[in-house]
Amino acid sequence: MKHGKKYNAAAAKYDLAKKYDIATACKMIQDMKFAKFDETVEAHVSCRLEKNATVRDTLVFPNQFRGEKKVLVFCKEDKVKEALDAGAAYAGEEYIDKVKDGWLDFDVAVATPDMMKDVGRLGMVLGRKGLMPNPKTGTVTVDIAKAIGELKKGRTEFRADKGGVVHIAVGKVSMDPAKVAENVSALITEVERKAPNGVSAGFIQSVSLSSTMGPGVWVDIKEGE
């Protein structure tokens, strides 16, 4: 693949065929930045998975880097006040029709279990946007106050793609590299925790970090343990 002069100049600063400990890799990402905007730091975690298996869960990073999320709660009238008091931007049954008509002014959706029969009809809208509430990610729950609290703190879903790789943002290049490193360590710990029964050593095959525009850096996960 051909790259521009700025990319090549950044890549020439280090031996990118080597693996580096997490802290060093995060400092390298910041040192190699060249874009004029605040790039996102992305982690790519390759897992050893059987055919049709996946890794999926959520985590709250120790250091947040995104703006506060607008939370929509699909719930009955008796839960509306609880949802709004917990920090939801919107709550109620009427939002089902609004979403059906194309309204999507929210970042994440939560639903109480008794609403999922109706919310499920929004699959064509919410599914394409990755906004469908799901019990596996804690967004279908009776404890909506807890769910909203975690989401507003930055709870993030991670999931392996068909190739067994988890791609997820872990920070910004403007952040203190030590804080980005803490986020990377937290991610690796959570992914390892999701290893299928009987799989331990070697579940995570490789980890790399990159900024939005910059070169990738291989991480030595043994050094990061």
C-alpha positions as CSV (number, residue, x, y, z in Angstrom):
1,M,0.0,0.0,0.0
2,K,1.3,3.5,-0.9
3,H,1.4,6.1,1.8
4,G,2.0,9.8,1.8
5,K,5.3,11.6,2.8
6,K,4.0,12.5,6.3
7,Y,3.1,8.9,7.0
8,N,6.4,7.6,5.8
9,A,8.3,10.2,7.8
10,A,6.4,9.1,10.9
11,A,7.0,5.4,10.3
12,A,10.7,6.0,9.8
13,K,11.1,7.1,13.4
14,Y,10.9,3.6,14.8
15,D,11.3,-0.1,13.8
16,L,7.7,-1.0,13.3
17,A,8.5,-4.7,12.9
18,K,9.4,-4.9,16.6
19,K,7.0,-5.3,19.5
20,Y,7.0,-2.8,22.3
21,D,5.5,-2.7,25.8
22,I,2.2,-1.0,26.2
23,A,3.5,2.2,27.7
24,T,6.2,2.6,25.0
25,A,3.8,1.9,22.2
26,C,1.4,4.6,23.4
27,K,4.2,7.1,23.6
28,M,5.3,6.2,20.1
29,I,1.7,6.7,18.7
30,Q,1.8,10.2,20.1
31,D,5.3,10.9,18.8
32,M,4.3,9.8,15.3
33,K,1.2,12.0,15.0
34,F,1.1,14.3,12.1
35,A,-2.6,15.0,11.3
36,K,-4.0,18.5,12.1
37,F,-7.0,17.1,14.0
38,D,-7.0,15.2,17.3
39,E,-6.7,11.6,16.1
40,T,-8.3,8.6,17.8
41,V,-6.0,5.9,19.1
42,E,-7.3,2.5,18.1
43,A,-6.5,-0.9,19.4
44,H,-6.7,-4.1,17.3
45,V,-6.8,-7.3,19.3
46,S,-6.6,-10.6,17.4
47,C,-8.1,-13.6,19.2
48,R,-7.9,-17.3,18.6
49,L,-11.5,-18.3,18.1
50,E,-13.2,-21.4,16.8
51,K,-15.4,-21.1,13.7
52,N,-18.6,-19.1,14.3
53,A,-17.4,-18.1,17.8
54,T,-17.0,-14.5,18.9
55,V,-16.0,-12.3,21.8
56,R,-18.4,-9.7,23.0
57,D,-18.8,-7.7,26.2
58,T,-18.6,-4.1,27.6
59,L,-16.1,-2.2,29.7
60,V,-15.7,1.2,31.3
61,F,-12.3,2.6,30.5
62,P,-10.4,4.1,33.4
63,N,-9.8,7.2,31.5
64,Q,-12.6,8.7,29.4
65,F,-12.0,10.5,26.1
66,R,-15.5,10.9,24.5
67,G,-18.1,13.5,25.1
68,E,-21.1,12.6,27.3
69,K,-23.6,10.3,25.6
70,K,-27.2,11.1,25.0
71,V,-29.1,8.1,26.4
72,L,-32.6,7.2,25.2
73,V,-34.6,4.8,27.4
74,F,-37.6,2.9,26.1
75,C,-39.8,2.3,29.1
76,K,-43.3,2.5,30.5
77,E,-44.6,5.6,32.2
78,D,-43.8,4.4,35.7
79,K,-40.1,4.3,34.8
80,V,-39.8,7.6,33.0
81,K,-39.0,9.7,36.1
82,E,-36.4,7.2,37.3
83,A,-34.7,7.2,33.9
84,L,-34.6,11.0,33.6
85,D,-33.4,11.4,37.2
86,A,-30.6,9.0,36.4
87,G,-29.4,11.2,33.5
88,A,-31.3,9.9,30.5
89,A,-31.8,12.5,27.8
90,Y,-35.1,11.0,26.7
91,A,-37.4,8.3,28.2
92,G,-40.8,6.9,27.4
93,E,-42.9,4.7,25.1
94,E,-43.6,7.5,22.6
95,Y,-40.0,7.4,21.3
96,I,-40.7,4.1,19.5
97,D,-42.9,6.0,17.0
98,K,-40.4,8.9,16.8
99,V,-37.5,6.4,15.9
100,K,-39.8,4.6,13.4
101,D,-40.2,8.0,11.7
102,G,-36.5,8.5,11.4
103,W,-35.6,10.4,14.6
104,L,-32.1,9.4,15.9
105,D,-31.0,12.2,18.2
106,F,-29.3,10.0,20.7
107,D,-26.1,8.0,21.1
108,V,-27.2,4.8,22.9
109,A,-30.6,3.2,23.6
110,V,-31.6,1.3,26.8
111,A,-34.9,-0.6,27.1
112,T,-36.7,-2.4,30.0
113,P,-37.5,-6.0,29.2
114,D,-41.3,-5.4,28.9
115,M,-40.6,-2.9,26.0
116,M,-38.6,-5.2,23.8
117,K,-41.6,-6.7,22.0
118,D,-42.2,-3.2,20.6
119,V,-38.6,-2.1,20.4
120,G,-37.8,-5.2,18.4
121,R,-39.9,-3.8,15.5
122,L,-37.3,-1.1,15.2
123,G,-34.6,-3.5,14.1
124,M,-34.3,-2.2,10.6
125,V,-33.6,1.3,12.0
126,L,-31.6,0.6,15.2
127,G,-29.8,-2.5,14.0
128,R,-28.2,-0.7,11.0
129,K,-26.9,2.0,13.4
130,G,-25.7,-0.4,16.1
131,L,-28.2,1.1,18.5
132,M,-30.5,-1.9,19.3
133,P,-30.7,-2.6,23.0
134,N,-29.3,-6.0,23.9
135,P,-29.2,-7.9,27.2
136,K,-25.6,-9.0,26.4
137,T,-24.4,-5.4,26.5
138,G,-26.5,-4.5,29.6
139,T,-28.8,-2.3,27.6
140,V,-31.9,-4.4,28.2
141,T,-32.4,-4.3,32.0
142,V,-34.8,-3.5,34.8
143,D,-32.0,-1.6,36.6
144,I,-32.0,1.4,34.2
145,A,-30.4,3.8,36.7
146,K,-27.3,1.5,36.9
147,A,-27.2,1.1,33.1
148,I,-27.5,4.9,32.5
149,G,-24.8,5.6,35.1
150,E,-22.3,3.2,33.4
151,L,-23.1,4.5,30.0
152,K,-22.6,8.1,30.9
153,K,-19.3,7.1,32.5
154,G,-18.3,5.8,29.1
155,R,-19.2,2.1,29.1
156,T,-18.2,0.8,25.7
157,E,-19.0,-2.4,23.8
158,F,-16.3,-4.5,22.2
159,R,-16.9,-7.3,19.8
160,A,-14.7,-9.5,17.5
161,D,-15.3,-9.3,13.8
162,K,-15.5,-12.4,11.5
163,G,-11.8,-12.6,11.5
164,G,-11.6,-12.7,15.3
165,V,-10.2,-9.2,15.7
166,V,-11.6,-6.7,18.2
167,H,-11.3,-3.1,16.8
168,I,-11.9,-0.4,19.4
169,A,-11.0,3.2,20.2
170,V,-8.9,3.5,23.4
171,G,-8.1,7.2,23.5
172,K,-7.0,10.3,21.7
173,V,-3.4,11.3,20.6
174,S,-3.8,14.5,22.7
175,M,-4.2,12.4,25.9
176,D,-1.4,11.6,28.4
177,P,0.2,8.4,26.9
178,A,0.1,6.9,30.4
179,K,-3.7,7.2,30.5
180,V,-4.0,5.7,27.0
181,A,-1.8,2.8,28.2
182,E,-4.1,2.3,31.2
183,N,-7.1,2.0,28.8
184,V,-5.2,-0.5,26.6
185,S,-4.3,-2.6,29.6
186,A,-8.0,-2.6,30.8
187,L,-9.1,-3.7,27.3
188,I,-6.6,-6.6,27.2
189,T,-7.7,-7.7,30.6
190,E,-11.3,-7.7,29.7
191,V,-10.7,-9.5,26.4
192,E,-8.6,-12.2,28.1
193,R,-11.4,-12.6,30.6
194,K,-13.8,-13.6,27.8
195,A,-11.6,-16.5,26.6
196,P,-13.8,-19.5,25.9
197,N,-13.7,-22.4,28.4
198,G,-10.6,-24.5,27.8
199,V,-8.7,-21.7,26.1
200,S,-6.2,-19.8,28.2
201,A,-2.6,-19.3,26.9
202,G,-2.4,-17.9,23.5
203,F,-6.1,-16.7,23.3
204,I,-4.9,-13.2,22.4
205,Q,-2.6,-13.8,19.4
206,S,-1.6,-10.2,18.8
207,V,-2.3,-6.6,19.7
208,S,-1.5,-3.5,17.7
209,L,-2.2,0.2,18.2
210,S,-2.5,3.0,15.7
211,S,-3.8,6.5,15.4
212,T,-6.5,7.4,12.8
213,M,-3.9,8.4,10.2
214,G,-0.7,7.0,11.5
215,P,1.4,3.8,11.4
216,G,0.6,0.8,13.5
217,V,2.7,-0.4,16.4
218,W,2.9,-4.0,17.6
219,V,2.4,-4.5,21.3
220,D,4.3,-7.1,23.3
221,I,1.5,-8.3,25.6
222,K,3.8,-10.4,27.7
223,E,5.6,-7.2,28.6
224,G,2.2,-5.6,29.3
225,E,1.2,-8.2,31.8
